[in-house]
Amino acid sequence: MQEDAIVYNMGFATNAATIPALTSKGDLIISDALNHTSIVNGARGSAALIRIFKHNDADDLEKVRTWGLEKTVGSCLMFSVLLCDSCACRYLDF
């Protein structure tokens, strides 16, 4: 069996292009409020339902996850970030 791979020449393109390719309508993306712009753009470019959890708040993550899994029928992807706050962007209204 031959394995498949996708290779990108930079990190921004990886997130911005791969997230929409991996998700579809009915999927759920759970995203850290401080994720990098590339992840934000990738999520926005998808047809998935997007829900944001407060950075570094496991209780909020669990609340969002529980709500989201009750509302969606597809896959669930979760993106979090380990960045300094100045390196991340904040989500605008969803």
Backbone hydrogen bonds in HBPLUS format (Angstrom, degrees):
<---DONOR---> <-ACCEPTOR-->    atom                        ^
c    i                          cat <-CA-CA->   ^        H-A-AA   ^      H-
h    n   atom  resd res      DA  || num        DHA   H-A  angle D-A-AA Bond
n    s   type  num  typ     dist DA aas  dist angle  dist       angle   num
A0014-THR N   A0010-MET O   3.35 MM   4  6.59 147.6  2.47 141.5 150.6     1
A0014-THR N   A0011-GLY O   3.07 MM   3  5.04 118.7  2.46  94.3 110.1     2
A0015-ASN N   A0011-GLY O   3.28 MM   4  6.65 160.3  2.32 161.7 161.7     3
A0016-ALA N   A0012-PHE O   2.99 MM   4  6.11 173.4  2.00 162.0 162.6     4
A0017-ALA N   A0013-ALA O   2.94 MM   4  5.63 151.6  2.02 140.7 146.3     5
A0018-THR N   A0014-THR O   2.98 MM   4  5.64 152.1  2.06 137.7 146.4     6
A0019-ILE N   A0015-ASN O   3.32 MM   4  5.85 165.8  2.34 138.0 142.2     7
A0021-ALA N   A0018-THR O   3.05 MM   3  4.99 115.7  2.48  94.8 111.4     8
A0022-LEU N   A0018-THR O   2.94 MM   4  6.14 138.4  2.11 153.2 164.4     9
A0022-LEU N   A0019-ILE O   3.23 MM   3  5.25 132.4  2.47  97.8 109.8    10
A0027-ASP N   A0024-SER O   3.01 MM   3  5.71 157.7  2.06 144.2 145.9    11
A0074-GLY N   A0026-GLY O   2.73 MM  48  4.90 146.5  1.84 143.4 132.2    12
A0049-LEU N   A0027-ASP O   2.95 MM  22  6.18 162.5  1.98 156.2 150.6    13
A0028-LEU N   A0075-SER O   2.81 MM  47  6.22 156.4  1.87 157.7 165.8    14
A0077-LEU N   A0028-LEU O   2.82 MM  49  6.25 162.1  1.85 163.8 169.0    15
A0029-ILE N   A0049-LEU O   2.78 MM  20  6.12 162.4  1.81 166.7 171.1    16
A0051-ARG N   A0029-ILE O   2.92 MM  22  6.28 161.6  1.95 168.7 172.2    17
A0030-ILE N   A0077-LEU O   2.75 MM  47  6.13 165.8  1.77 161.8 166.7    18
A0079-PHE N   A0030-ILE O   2.81 MM  49  6.28 156.8  1.86 160.7 168.6    19
A0031-SER N   A0051-ARG O   2.91 MM  20  6.30 161.5  1.95 156.7 162.9    20
A0053-PHE N   A0031-SER O   2.96 MM  22  6.19 155.4  2.02 144.7 150.3    21
A0032-ASP N   A0079-PHE O   2.90 MM  47  6.18 144.4  2.02 152.7 164.2    22
A0035-ASN N   A0032-ASP O   3.18 MM   3  5.41 156.0  2.24 121.8 118.3    23
A0033-ALA N   A0053-PHE O   2.95 MM  20  5.79 137.3  2.14 176.0 169.7    24
A0089-CYS N   A0035-ASN O   3.45 MM  54  6.37 160.0  2.49 135.6 138.0    25
A0039-ILE N   A0036-HIS O   2.99 MM   3  5.53 128.7  2.26 113.7 125.6    26
A0040-VAL N   A0036-HIS O   3.13 MM   4  6.49 160.5  2.17 151.4 157.5    27
A0041-ASN N   A0037-THR O   2.79 MM   4  5.99 168.9  1.81 157.1 159.4    28
A0042-GLY N   A0038-SER O   2.97 MM   4  6.04 154.4  2.03 137.2 144.9    29
A0043-ALA N   A0039-ILE O   2.88 MM   4  6.06 160.5  1.92 150.5 155.4    30
A0044-ARG N   A0040-VAL O   2.93 MM   4  6.16 163.8  1.95 152.4 157.2    31
A0045-GLY N   A0041-ASN O   2.93 MM   4  6.05 140.7  2.09 142.4 152.7    32
A0046-SER N   A0043-ALA O   3.12 MM   3  5.32 159.0  2.16 106.6 113.1    33
A0061-LEU N   A0057-ASP O   3.02 MM   4  6.34 158.9  2.07 151.9 158.6    34
A0062-GLU N   A0058-ALA O   2.97 MM   4  6.17 159.5  2.02 146.4 151.0    35
A0063-LYS N   A0059-ASP O   3.02 MM   4  6.27 154.9  2.08 144.9 152.0    36
A0064-VAL N   A0060-ASP O   2.91 MM   4  6.14 165.6  1.93 156.3 159.3    37
A0065-ARG N   A0061-LEU O   2.85 MM   4  5.99 162.0  1.88 152.1 157.8    38
A0066-THR N   A0062-GLU O   2.92 MM   4  5.99 166.8  1.94 149.4 152.7    39
A0067-TRP N   A0063-LYS O   3.06 MM   4  6.21 167.0  2.08 148.6 152.4    40
A0068-GLY N   A0064-VAL O   2.83 MM   4  5.91 166.5  1.85 151.3 155.8    41
A0069-LEU N   A0065-ARG O   2.94 MM   4  6.04 161.3  1.97 153.1 157.0    42
A0070-GLU N   A0067-TRP O   3.18 MM   3  5.39 135.1  2.39 100.8 112.9    43
A0071-LYS N   A0068-GLY O   3.06 MM   3  5.11 136.1  2.26  98.4 110.7    44
A0072-THR N   A0068-GLY O   3.08 MM   4  6.15 128.3  2.36 151.8 163.4    45
A0087-CYS N   A0084-CYS O   2.95 MM   3  5.53 158.7  1.99 120.2 127.1    46
A0088-ALA N   A0085-ASP O   3.34 MM   3  5.57 168.4  2.36 110.2 113.4    47
